[in-house]
């Protein structure tokens, strides 16, 4: 595959968790404080069930913390709805809409914002070419491979030009060759767009490929890992 052309984005912003708390039943996050530098690719590691996905969902606005703040750049987004945070999110399974084509999946974030059709068409074309899925735009998710689904999910996350990109185990279901290929794509896209990325993984190999800065989550707390 030829090297994709550049794709347009927007200015990045750092991420800061400030004394964040959350609880459900017996599970608790207490006093979580750490920062992801602007324009860096951060990787968050930790055992299954330690709260990594919960932390991303709080950052996205899908869960509300019981205490503390979430900041993107200098903006406190703790009380903002998800669509106003400037975040692109790639969930672990890609979360494809089964009745939408690839074209509709990628354009979804712009469509719900009621952007002009000409803008949506241009952005979908741009991302389709950049991510190597331009030939798949009229397919439905059930006709895509695992790697293709993740490229589409990435395109959907990037469509509204976020400043922050969140990725929850995006490569975990892929074979080794595809994982390396998609990891290279993720790093290239992050650098091309100057995004701040926060990526969850269990894989040390994956973390070593991607991370500018690495964090570890354990017992409800996050520390920087060297």
Secondary structure, DSSP 8 states (H G I E B T S, - for coil): --------------EEEEEEEEEETTEEEEEEEEEE-TT-EEEEEE-TTSSHHHHHHHHHTSS--SEEEEEETTEE-TTS-GGGS-EEEE-TT----TTSBHHHHHHHHHHHTT--HHHHHHHHHHHHHHTT-GGGTT-BGGGS-HHHHHHHHHHHHHTT--SEEEEESTTTTS-HHHHHHHHHHHHHHHHHHT-EEEEE-S-HHHHHHH-SEEEEEETTEEEEE-
